Amino acid sequence: MSRVPCGRICHQERMEVTLHSYARGSFGLVVHDQISKSNIPQSKRQPLFISYMEKNSPAE
């Protein structure tokens, strides 16, 4: 993902994945949802996005 100095996202990709964890620990990524001030029903909310990936983690 490319960023310009003001923090805007210049490139975006979308992929649907399912993560299953059978061991304690983390995948090495942090996901967030898009903040919305409106009362959007749970079924119509925007998908989660990866906001951070740890170096040398399974996610990388």
C-alpha positions as CSV (number, residue, x, y, z in Angstrom):
1,M,0.0,0.0,0.0
2,S,1.5,3.4,-1.0
3,R,1.0,6.5,1.1
4,V,1.7,10.1,0.4
5,P,3.0,12.4,3.2
6,C,-0.5,13.5,4.2
7,G,-1.5,10.0,5.0
8,R,-3.9,9.3,2.2
9,I,-4.0,5.9,0.6
10,C,-3.0,5.9,-3.0
11,H,-3.5,2.3,-3.8
12,Q,-6.0,-0.2,-2.5
13,E,-6.5,-3.9,-3.0
14,R,-9.3,-6.2,-1.7
15,M,-9.1,-9.8,-0.8
16,E,-11.4,-11.9,1.3
17,V,-9.7,-14.4,3.7
18,T,-10.6,-16.5,6.6
19,L,-8.0,-16.9,9.4
20,H,-8.1,-20.0,11.7
21,S,-5.7,-20.1,14.7
22,Y,-5.1,-23.3,16.6
23,A,-2.2,-22.1,18.6
24,R,-1.7,-19.3,21.0
25,G,-0.1,-16.2,19.5
26,S,-0.9,-13.8,16.8
27,F,-0.9,-13.6,13.0
28,G,1.1,-10.4,13.2
29,L,-1.5,-8.0,11.8
30,V,-4.0,-5.6,13.2
31,V,-7.4,-5.1,11.6
32,H,-9.9,-2.2,12.1
33,D,-13.3,-1.3,10.9
34,Q,-14.2,1.9,9.2
35,I,-15.7,4.4,11.7
36,S,-19.2,5.5,10.8
37,K,-21.3,8.0,12.8
38,S,-24.5,6.8,11.2
39,N,-26.7,4.0,12.4
40,I,-25.8,1.4,9.7
41,P,-27.1,-2.1,10.4
42,Q,-24.4,-4.7,11.2
43,S,-25.1,-6.6,8.0
44,K,-24.4,-3.5,5.8
45,R,-21.1,-2.3,7.5
46,Q,-17.9,-1.9,5.5
47,P,-15.4,-4.7,5.6
48,L,-12.4,-4.7,8.0
49,F,-9.1,-3.5,6.8
50,I,-5.5,-4.3,7.8
51,S,-4.0,-1.3,9.5
52,Y,-0.6,-2.7,10.6
53,M,1.6,-5.7,9.8
54,E,4.5,-6.8,12.0
55,K,7.8,-7.5,10.4
56,N,8.9,-11.2,10.3
57,S,5.4,-12.3,11.3
58,P,3.2,-15.0,9.6
59,A,1.2,-12.2,8.0
60,E,4.2,-10.8,6.2
